[in-house]
Amino acid sequence: MLINKKLALAALLAPALAIGSAYAAEPGFYLGASGGQSFIDDEQDTAIGEVKWDDDETGWKAYLGYQFLPWLGVEAGYVDFGEFAGNNVQVRGQNAGRFDADLDLSAWQGFLVGTLPIGPVDLFAKVGAADIEGELESQNFGQDSENDTQLAYGVGAAYNFGKGHWGLRVEAEGYDDNEVDDFYFVSAGITYRFFSDPEPVAAAPVAAAPEKCADGDGDGVCDTDDKCPSTPPGTRVGAAGCDCDFTLQLQFAFDSAKLTAGDMAQLDELVPVLNNAKTGFMGGVIEGHTDSIGSEEYNMGLSKRRAESVASYLASQGVNLGSRFATEAFGEAKPIASNDTEAGRAENRRVVIRRTDCDAQ
């Protein structure tokens, strides 16, 4: 056999055996069967002279293998190369001419197989030996048989499916000794691998969605945690469910910081909220505001007196403001309505109790 074929075999086997160790093929037995085409180009010296064969024939094979390492296995099988027609036989020398003959070839063979998986495809290369039996039958010269052990090698690919148990396989095998110039077998077939499927990984349990809690006032705080369970819809509330902003539309008269009876009634509704032991965390600013009539300096002082008037009344009702609430004056700087009308100016004469503890949420 030509030396370049041996070099090609070495080049194919080296990466398969060296790189294959980085991959994990399933260990275990496998078996398969293939059909294909045999090719022979042989020139021999025989008792009848020099005989030349140059023919191809249909053949088949069956094989059994074992993957004993993740990247390496062994394989053995039987191959029937077919019966080559005698009309391609030519004899030279003293018996020059052509004659009819049939050459029937078969072999038992074994290989060391290196595998390189690439996704669902396995590339493989193998090297081993084949015990080839040949039977020559001719009406001119009778029958003759001979056994010959030869170097065998091959390369191929398999596409795996069915969880890796089944594989569609194509390969080419060659046979090499000093007597045969060119002899190889190309085939395609199917393989089945025996191994246990891995246990399915249990899916992580899906956490049940938390049950929606009761929320009577619809402020987003569960009734069990709501310290102020009757806030109006749409009110900005803190973690405890209490108003973050108490805007009191106190009826301050023009240029006055004196609380009316109606003003006191509004503050009286706030007293139990601020006195509740569960709402001791509340803190913020009592803001005073005015309309735009008068100078800015005067209005700043007036808004401060209005804020202090509210703080004093709450303290007189037993609310311990302490350091929880501070007073702050804004004068006419933050109107909420137009100062061009009496109704708008009345809206701007107001006090806002703003909780700063809500701002940290």
C-alpha angles and dihedrals in degrees: 000000000000114000094230089067090058091050090050090052091053091048091053097045098047099065092040093055097039102040096034091075089074091065132067118225117181111263121228144080126313136181135191150161133223141184128204150120130303122209127195133181105174135162117187141172109232137166088271095049134265111344123197123198122190111162146113129221141180115262143167140204143194125206144182124204143176126211101209098165128035091254105020136061145152130242136191133179153139125262130191107201093190135240116299116218118248097222088083093060119105126184122202132185122044091349094046115169139061130294140180117260142146125217115201114194130187135154148193109221142178133196145188105226128204116196132200112189117206107181108298091346125086119202113198142178127192141187131190143107138291129206100213121196118198127191118193117195123184133166087216100050107015125230133328132174134190139177121216129178112215140178110263129195139164150175131206151137135241130201111213126211139152093064089311096301096106128051137182106217135195123179147155123222127193133195124209135193137129094266102053120062098194128002125153143145126220116195147163128203149127133282133198122202123205114218138122117262112242117257110264114254110245112241115246109259113258111238111242114246110256114257114256109253127226112270110178098181095038095232095131095255118110115246089239090062099031111112091181104041097174105057113145118255114276094023117144105240136182129232091284093052097250126134114275092200125036105191108189116196093207116187098236111173119232111289091001138117094186117120118235125217088260091052091052091049090057092049091048089062089055096048098078091049093054092041093052109114089219092061098051088117091071117110138153147109134314103216124200123205137180140189121258100262110113132023121313091242093052093046091051090057092045093052089050091053090050092052091047091048090058092046092050093051093049090050090050088056092056100265108145100216093170108151093333096092130030127192122239132182124217101168112195094333098104111041119176095194139027116288089207093084134051091236091052092048090051090055091051092055094083149121123230122197104204121190111221092187086074091059092067094058 
